[in-house]
Amino acid sequence: MKMEKVVGERFRERPADCVIDSHALMVRGGYMKYVGNGIYSQFGPLRRICRKIEGIIREEMDGIDGQEVQFPVVMPASLWEESGRYESVGSELLRFSDRNGSKMVLGMTHEEASVQLVREYGKSYAKYPFMIYQIQTKFRDEARPRAGLIRVREFTMKDAYSFHTSQEDLEEYYQKCYHAYERIFARAGIPETIAVASDSGMMGGSLSHEFMLLTPVGEDSVAVCPECGFRANVEMAESIVENPQDDVQEELKLVYTPDIHTIEDVCGFLGMPEEKSCKAVVYQKNSDDKFVVLFIRGDLDVNETKVTNFLKSEIRPAEITEESGLHPGFIGPYDLQGDFTVLYDRSLQGGMNLSCGGNVEEHHYTGLCMERDCPQAEYHDFAKISEGGVCPGCGKHTIQVCRGIEVGNIFQLGTKYTESMGMQYLDKDGKEKYPLMGCYGIGIGRLAASVCEAHHDEYGPIWPMAIAPWQVHLCCVRPDNEEVKAFADKLYEDLQRQGVEVLYDDRKVSAGVMFSDADLMGVPVRVIVSPRNMKEGCCEIVTRDKNVQKKAALQDVKKEIAVLIEELSGKG
């Protein structure tokens, strides 16, 4: 490919709306173009990168006996009604009616379609196990798209679904896919990706893992213990809190606290640390708008995923009215009156001499002792694990909270979909049973953007050889020089005949513009043919990461390039 023919503009200025480097570089480098909120078109270079990622994924999925299929983008709502997700999934699922008035959905995930495809095929135990997968564009009406391809509404994804007749078989295959994912991310150029235990969310199932690229710009938080290797998404990581017992149990007293609402202000006014306070966080259920009042230690944050899972209902921050009987800023667990769902976090268990709301305006209690004053309380884990917290694995105060980008996920779904959609098989004894499912996803565009985020400098991406848009970027400096142009043209032709992917820049532009564009293209090997090099009887060979910078004799250039490609491909 000649550089002058590559569709897309490259420019030096960082776009003002790009909040992370990979987004900025991929816009500046002519990889993609904004179309609408969370929707992008891909130019040729990014499409080449994504095709290579897809090729790696296909090799690994085929290597664990996966069979590629294709599901429809648009599906009748009846499929999702069978599984129960048509109503349970929120506005992320795009629902519409066709010209005949039939209810339809735009696919954001394809569990229902996978079951519908194979439920007639899988009627006998002899057909199992098997796995099907697809690579396809999907649409999720994401509320807050951000960071370019990291969080979008339209995206291309590999999703795979395995079917089994026993939990043991599902677990065995789950491990195979787990290790296949490790190979995929290593081959794509981010071997530093880690797997963390995660919440299954709307997918359901008993066990799930997310594969995370740890980076400060990540949108997810991960709890990591360097001592024992514990790793989990903070959405599901257990929060363990220690409450030291006081020697004396204080009397419960109602204290006048005028114009004070926040925990910080209350504790400052009373001269107490935040860990000696009890705060109220109020939600409403989306299903029936009923209030949920959750009490938690004042220095901790609520993990809303845990609350949602416990209630089996989506929640939202409450809109507290005068008729509710609640007093915002002064809500406490002692003598709380009203028709509310009341929850208590484990951080309050055994709590003594706490401050809390007085359930009347401008008043708080001091001396709250949970066992004495709230004997009816049942405690559950609703808190976010925090930096320096107790590790659920080894029990030490060693938890570190890091940011990460989720580049893949795997789930053990069990019979959630096969049972709801009536997929059964006859076992060896002729009994009808529901097969168990596993689900395995990787976002293609997000993975490309994540590799760029992990491997770039201030000038552009540094693409790994395995997914780079081209292997070699040939720069013909001063193409008006006949000797330079003749040698560069022949080298371009020879490399192509040898099967090398070459991007050839013979534009009549300055060396500065040529090299700036080359940095933005991020091709691993750069070969520079220039009048000065020709006089010395050599070409300059430089890797994009600058780890290799050397001059090769003209007669050895093709051999040197081949050796370098082998080394950067991990084959040397």
C-alpha positions in Angstrom: 0.0 0.0 0.0 1.3 3.5 -0.9 0.9 6.1 1.8 -0.6 8.6 -0.6 -3.5 6.1 -1.2 -4.3 5.6 2.5 -7.7 7.1 3.1 -7.8 9.3 6.2 -6.2 12.4 7.5 -3.3 12.6 10.0 -2.8 15.8 12.1 -0.7 16.9 15.1 -3.2 18.6 17.4 -4.8 16.6 20.1 -8.7 16.7 19.8 -10.2 18.5 22.8 -12.8 15.9 23.4 -10.4 13.0 23.7 -9.8 12.1 27.4 -7.4 9.3 27.0 -4.3 8.9 24.8 -5.4 5.9 22.7 -8.6 7.8 21.7 -6.6 10.9 20.7 -3.9 9.0 18.8 -6.4 6.9 16.9 -8.3 10.0 15.8 -5.1 11.9 15.0 -3.6 8.9 13.1 -6.6 8.5 10.8 -7.8 5.2 12.3 -11.4 6.1 13.0 -14.0 8.9 12.7 -16.8 9.9 15.0 -20.3 9.3 13.5 -22.5 9.7 16.6 -22.5 9.3 20.3 -20.6 6.1 20.9 -20.5 5.2 17.2 -17.4 5.3 15.0 -16.4 4.4 11.4 -13.1 2.6 10.9 -10.5 3.7 8.3 -8.4 1.1 6.6 -5.5 0.9 9.1 -7.8 0.1 12.0 -9.7 -2.4 10.0 -6.4 -4.2 9.2 -5.6 -4.3 12.9 -9.0 -5.6 13.8 -8.9 -8.3 11.2 -5.6 -9.5 12.6 -7.1 -9.6 16.1 -10.0 -11.5 14.7 -7.6 -14.0 13.1 -5.8 -14.6 16.4 -9.2 -15.2 18.1 -10.4 -17.5 15.4 -7.2 -19.6 15.6 -7.6 -19.9 19.4 -11.3 -20.6 19.4 -10.9 -23.2 16.6 -8.1 -24.7 18.7 -10.5 -25.5 21.5 -13.0 -27.1 19.1 -15.1 -24.0 18.5 -17.3 -23.7 15.4 -17.9 -20.3 13.9 -21.5 -19.4 13.2 -23.4 -16.2 12.5 -26.4 -14.9 14.5 -28.8 -12.2 13.3 -28.3 -8.6 14.4 -32.0 -8.0 14.6 -34.1 -10.6 16.6 -37.8 -11.0 17.4 -38.6 -9.9 20.9 -40.2 -13.2 21.5 -36.7 -14.8 21.9 -35.9 -12.4 24.7 -39.3 -12.9 26.2 -38.6 -16.6 26.4 -35.5 -16.0 28.5 -37.2 -13.2 30.6 -34.7 -10.6 29.7 -37.0 -8.6 27.4 -38.4 -7.0 30.6 -35.5 -7.5 33.0 -32.8 -5.8 30.9 -32.9 -2.0 31.1 -32.8 0.6 28.4 -29.4 -0.7 27.1 -31.5 -3.1 25.0 -32.8 -1.3 21.9 -36.4 -2.3 21.4 -38.5 -1.3 18.3 -41.3 -2.5 16.1 -41.0 -3.4 12.4 -43.4 -2.3 9.7 -45.8 -5.1 10.6 -45.9 -4.0 14.3 -43.9 -7.0 15.5 -41.7 -6.3 18.5 -38.0 -6.6 17.7 -34.7 -6.0 19.5 -31.2 -5.1 18.3 -28.7 -7.6 19.5 -26.4 -6.5 22.3 -25.6 -10.1 23.2 -26.7 -13.5 21.8 -27.4 -16.1 24.5 -31.0 -16.4 23.3 -30.0 -16.7 19.7 -27.4 -19.4 20.5 -30.0 -21.5 22.3 -32.5 -21.0 19.5 -29.9 -22.2 17.0 -29.0 -25.5 18.7 -32.0 -26.6 20.8 -33.3 -29.0 18.2 -29.8 -30.2 17.4 -28.9 -30.9 21.1 -31.7 -33.3 22.0 -29.3 -36.2 22.7 -26.5 -36.5 25.3 -24.4 -37.9 22.4 -24.2 -34.4 20.8 -22.4 -32.9 23.8 -20.2 -31.0 24.5 -19.9 -28.4 21.7 -19.1 -24.7 21.4 -20.2 -22.2 18.8 -18.9 -18.7 18.4 -19.3 -15.6 16.2 -17.6 -12.3 15.5 -20.2 -9.7 14.8 -21.2 -6.1 15.2 -23.7 -5.4 18.1 -25.5 -2.5 19.6 -25.8 -1.6 23.3 -27.5 1.7 24.1 -24.8 2.6 26.6 -25.8 5.6 28.8 -22.3 7.1 29.0 -20.1 6.3 26.0 -16.5 7.5 26.6 -12.9 7.2 25.7 -13.2 6.4 22.0 -13.5 2.6 21.4 -13.2 1.7 25.1 -16.9 2.3 25.8 -19.2 2.6 22.8 -22.7 1.8 21.7 -21.9 0.0 18.5 -19.1 -2.5 18.7 -17.7 -5.7 17.1 -17.4 -8.6 19.5 -16.5 -12.2 19.6 -19.0 -14.1 21.7 -18.9 -17.9 22.2 -21.3 -20.3 23.8 -20.5 -23.8 25.1 -23.0 -26.5 26.0 -22.4 -29.3 28.4 -24.2 -32.2 30.2 -22.3 -31.9 33.5 -20.9 -29.2 35.8 -17.5 -31.0 35.7 -17.5 -30.8 31.9 -18.4 -27.1 31.9 -15.7 -26.4 34.4 -13.1 -28.3 32.4 -14.0 -26.3 29.3 -14.2 -23.1 31.2 -10.5 -23.6 32.1 -9.6 -24.3 28.4 -11.2 -21.0 27.4 -9.6 -19.2 30.3 -6.1 -20.3 29.0 -7.1 -19.6 25.4 -7.9 -16.0 26.5 -4.5 -15.7 28.1 -2.9 -16.8 24.8 -5.1 -14.3 22.8 -4.1 -11.3 24.9 -0.4 -12.3 24.9 -0.4 -12.8 21.1 -2.2 -9.4 20.6 0.5 -7.7 22.6 -0.8 -7.3 26.1 0.4 -10.3 28.1 0.2 -8.2 31.2 -3.6 -8.7 31.2 -4.9 -10.3 34.4 -8.0 -12.3 35.2 -10.2 -11.2 38.1 -13.3 -12.7 39.7 -16.3 -10.6 38.7 -20.0 -10.2 39.0 -22.2 -12.0 36.4 -24.6 -9.1 36.2 -27.4 -9.4 33.7 -25.7 -12.5 32.1 -26.5 -14.6 35.2 -24.6 -17.7 36.2 -22.6 -18.9 39.1 -19.0 -18.0 38.2 -17.4 -15.3 36.0 -14.0 -13.7 35.3 -13.0 -10.5 33.6 -9.7 -10.1 31.9 -8.3 -6.7 32.8 -5.6 -4.5 31.4 -4.5 -2.5 34.4 -4.1 1.2 33.5 -4.9 4.5 35.3 -7.4 5.4 32.6 -9.4 2.2 33.1 -13.1 2.5 33.8 -13.3 -0.5 36.2 -11.8 -0.8 39.7 -9.9 -4.0 40.6 -8.9 -5.2 44.1 -5.5 -6.8 44.1 -3.5 -8.4 46.9 0.2 -8.5 46.3 0.7 -11.0 49.2 -1.5 -13.9 48.1 -2.5 -13.0 44.6 -6.2 -12.4 45.3 -7.8 -10.4 42.4 -11.4 -9.4 42.0 -13.5 -6.6 40.5 -14.5 -4.3 43.3 -18.2 -4.9 42.3 -18.0 -8.4 43.8 -15.0 -8.3 46.1 -15.9 -9.1 49.7 -15.5 -6.2 52.1 -14.1 -7.3 55.5 -14.2 -4.7 58.2 -12.8 -4.9 61.8 -14.6 -2.9 64.5 -12.5 -2.6 67.7 -14.6 -2.8 70.8 -14.7 0.2 73.2 -14.3 -0.4 76.9 -17.4 1.5 77.9 -20.8 1.5 76.3 -22.1 5.0 76.1 -25.7 6.2 76.6 -27.7 6.9 73.5 -28.2 10.7 73.3 -30.1 13.0 70.9 -27.9 16.0 70.0 -28.9 19.2 68.3 -26.9 19.5 65.0 -28.2 22.6 63.2 -27.6 23.0 59.4 -25.4 19.9 59.3 -26.1 17.1 56.8 -22.9 15.4 55.5 -21.0 12.7 57.4 -17.9 15.0 57.2 -19.7 17.9 58.8 -21.4 15.8 61.5 -18.2 14.1 62.5 -16.4 17.4 62.6 -19.1 19.0 64.7 -19.2 16.0 67.1 -15.4 15.6 67.2 -15.6 11.9 66.1 -13.8 10.0 63.3 -15.9 8.9 60.4 -15.4 5.2 61.2 -17.4 5.9 64.4 -20.4 7.0 62.5 -23.4 5.3 60.8 -24.6 6.9 57.6 -27.8 6.2 55.6 -27.9 5.8 51.8 -31.3 5.8 50.3 -32.4 4.2 47.0 -35.6 3.4 45.2 -36.3 0.1 43.4 -36.9 0.6 39.7 -39.6 -2.1 39.8 -42.0 -0.5 42.2 -40.3 2.8 43.4 -40.2 1.6 47.0 -37.6 3.1 49.2 -34.5 1.2 50.3 -32.6 2.6 53.3 -29.2 1.2 53.7 -27.0 1.8 56.8 -23.2 1.6 56.5 -20.2 2.8 58.4 -19.5 6.4 57.6 -16.1 6.0 56.1 -17.2 3.4 53.6 -19.0 3.5 50.2 -21.9 1.4 49.1 -21.3 -1.2 46.4 -24.6 -0.8 44.4 -24.0 -4.0 42.5 -24.1 -6.0 45.7 -27.3 -4.2 46.7 -28.9 -4.9 43.3 -27.9 -8.6 43.5 -29.3 -8.9 47.1 -32.6 -7.2 46.2 -32.8 -8.9 42.8 -34.0 -5.5 41.5 -32.4 -2.6 39.8 -32.1 0.5 42.0 -31.5 4.2 41.6 -30.7 7.1 44.0 -33.9 8.0 45.8 -35.9 11.2 45.2 -36.9 11.9 48.8 -40.2 13.8 49.2 -41.8 15.2 52.3 -44.5 12.5 52.2 -41.8 9.8 52.5 -41.3 10.2 56.2 -37.6 10.4 55.7 -35.4 13.4 56.8 -32.4 13.7 54.4 -29.2 14.2 56.3 -30.8 13.0 59.6 -31.8 9.4 58.8 -30.7 6.8 61.4 -31.4 3.2 62.3 -32.8 3.8 65.8 -36.6 4.1 65.9 -36.9 4.5 62.1 -40.6 4.6 61.2 -42.0 3.9 57.8 -42.6 1.3 55.1 -39.1 0.9 53.9 -36.8 -1.9 53.0 -34.0 -1.5 55.6 -30.5 -3.0 55.0 -27.5 -3.1 57.3 -23.9 -3.5 56.1 -21.6 -5.8 57.9 -19.4 -2.9 58.8 -21.9 -1.9 61.5 -22.0 -5.3 63.1 -20.7 -4.9 66.7 -20.4 -1.2 66.2 -20.3 0.8 69.5 -20.7 4.4 70.4 -21.5 5.6 66.9 -23.1 8.8 65.7 -26.2 8.5 63.4 -29.2 10.5 62.2 -31.9 11.2 64.8 -34.9 10.8 62.3 -35.9 14.3 63.2 -34.7 17.5 61.6 -31.4 18.9 62.8 -30.7 16.2 65.3 -28.2 13.3 65.5 -27.7 10.5 68.0 -24.4 9.8 69.7 -23.7 6.6 71.6 -25.4 4.2 69.2 -24.6 0.6 70.0 -25.9 -1.7 67.3 -26.5 -4.8 69.3 -28.3 -2.9 72.1 -30.2 -0.3 70.0 -30.9 -2.2 66.8 -31.2 -5.9 67.9 -33.4 -6.7 64.9 -30.6 -5.8 62.4 -29.4 -8.5 59.9 -26.0 -7.8 58.4 -24.9 -8.4 54.8 -21.9 -7.3 52.7 -22.9 -4.1 50.8 -19.7 -2.1 51.0 -17.0 -1.5 48.4 -13.6 -3.0 49.3 -11.2 -0.2 49.9 -7.5 0.6 49.6 -5.6 -0.9 52.5 -8.6 -3.1 53.4 -8.5 -6.7 54.6 -7.8 -9.2 51.9 -10.5 -11.9 51.6 -7.8 -14.3 50.6 -5.1 -14.0 53.2 -6.8 -11.7 55.8 -4.0 -9.1 55.8 -4.5 -5.3 55.3 -2.9 -5.5 51.9 -5.6 -4.7 49.4 -4.6 -2.4 46.5 -7.4 -0.9 44.4 -6.3 -0.4 40.7 -8.0 0.8 37.6 -8.4 -1.4 34.6 -10.0 -1.8 31.2 -12.0 -5.0 30.7 -10.8 -6.6 27.5 -12.7 -9.9 27.8 -15.0 -11.9 30.1 -16.1 -15.5 30.6 -19.2 -16.8 32.5 -20.5 -20.1 33.7 -24.2 -19.6 32.9 -25.5 -22.9 34.1 -29.1 -23.6 32.9 -30.3 -20.0 33.1 -31.1 -19.8 29.4 -31.6 -23.5 28.4 -34.2 -23.9 31.1 -36.1 -20.7 30.5 -36.1 -21.4 26.7 -37.0 -25.1 27.0 -33.8 -26.7 25.6 -33.6 -30.3 26.8 -31.7 -33.4 26.0 -32.2 -37.1 26.8 -29.4 -38.5 29.0 -28.1 -42.1 28.9 -31.0 -43.2 31.0 -33.6 -41.6 28.8 -34.3 -38.7 31.3 -34.9 -35.2 30.1 -32.3 -32.7 31.4 -31.3 -29.1 30.7 -27.7 -28.6 29.3 -25.4 -26.2 31.1 -23.9 -23.3 29.2 -20.7 -21.2 29.3 -20.3 -17.8 27.6 -17.1 -16.1 26.5 -16.7 -12.6 25.1 -14.0 -10.3 23.7 -14.6 -6.8 22.2 -12.5 -6.4 19.1 -12.3 -2.6 18.9 -11.9 -2.3 22.6 -9.0 -4.7 22.5 -7.3 -2.7 19.7 -7.7 0.5 21.7 -6.4 -1.2 24.8 -3.2 -2.3 23.0 -2.8 1.3 21.8 -3.3 2.5 25.4 -0.7 0.1 26.7 1.8 0.7 23.9 2.3 4.2 22.7 4.5 7.3 23.2 3.8 10.9 22.8 4.1 10.6 19.0 1.8 7.7 18.3 0.9 4.1 18.8 3.6 1.3 18.9 1.7 -1.6 17.4 3.0 -5.2 18.2 4.0 -7.1 15.1 1.1 -9.5 15.4 -1.6 -6.9 14.9 0.2 -4.0 13.3 -1.6 -2.7 10.2 1.6 -3.3 8.2 4.9 -4.9 9.1 7.3 -2.4 7.4 7.0 1.3 6.8 9.3 2.2 3.9 10.2 5.9 3.8 11.6 7.3 0.6 13.1 10.6 1.6 13.7 12.9 -1.4 11.8 10.9 -4.0 13.0 13.5 -6.6 16.4 11.9 -6.3 16.4 9.2 -9.1 18.8 6.9 -7.3 16.9 7.0 -4.1 13.5 6.5 -5.8 14.7 3.7 -8.0 16.1 1.7 -5.0 13.1 2.4 -2.8 10.7 1.3 -5.6 12.6 -1.9 -6.2 12.8 -2.7 -2.5 9.0 -2.1 -2.2 8.4 -4.6 -5.0 10.8 -7.2 -3.7 9.4 -7.1 -0.2 5.9 -7.5 -1.5 6.9 -10.5 -3.6 8.4 -12.0 -0.3 5.0 -11.6 1.3 6.0 -8.7 3.6 3.2 -6.2 4.4 4.7 -2.8 3.4 3.4 0.7 3.7 5.4 2.8 1.2 5.7 6.5 1.6 7.1 8.2 -1.5 5.2 11.4 -1.2 7.0 14.7 -2.0 6.8 15.9 1.6 9.5 17.0 4.1 11.2 14.3 6.2 9.6 15.8 9.3 6.1 15.3 7.9 7.0 11.8 6.7 8.4 10.7 10.0 5.6 12.3 12.0 3.0 10.4 9.9 5.1 7.2 10.3 5.0 7.6 14.1 1.2 7.9 14.0 0.9 4.8 11.8 2.9 2.9 14.5 4.3 0.2 12.1 6.9 -1.9 13.9 9.8 -1.7 11.4 10.8 1.5 9.6 13.2 1.5 6.6 14.6 4.8 5.5 16.0 5.3 2.1 17.6 8.8 1.7 20.4 10.5 -0.4 22.7 10.5 2.6 22.2 6.8 3.3 22.6 5.9 -0.4 26.0 7.7 -0.4 27.1 5.5 2.5 25.8 2.4 0.6 23.2 1.6 3.3 19.6 2.0 4.5 18.6 2.9 8.0 16.4 0.4 9.9 14.6 1.6 13.0 11.9 -0.1 15.1 9.0 2.0 16.2 9.9 1.6 19.8 13.4 2.8 19.0 15.0 -0.3 20.6 16.7 -1.1 17.3 18.5 1.6 15.2 21.0 0.4 12.7 22.3 0.8 9.2 22.3 -2.2 6.8 24.3 -2.5 3.6 22.1 -2.1 0.5 22.6 -5.7 -0.5 21.6 -6.9 3.0 18.5 -4.8 3.6 15.9 -7.4 2.7 17.7 -10.1 4.8 18.0 -7.7 7.8 14.3 -6.8 7.5 13.2 -10.5 7.4 15.3 -11.3 10.5 13.8 -8.3 12.4 10.3 -9.3 11.4 10.9 -12.8 12.7 12.4 -11.5 16.0 9.5 -9.1 16.6 7.0 -11.8 15.8 8.5 -13.9 18.5 9.8 -16.5 16.1 13.4 -15.4 16.1 
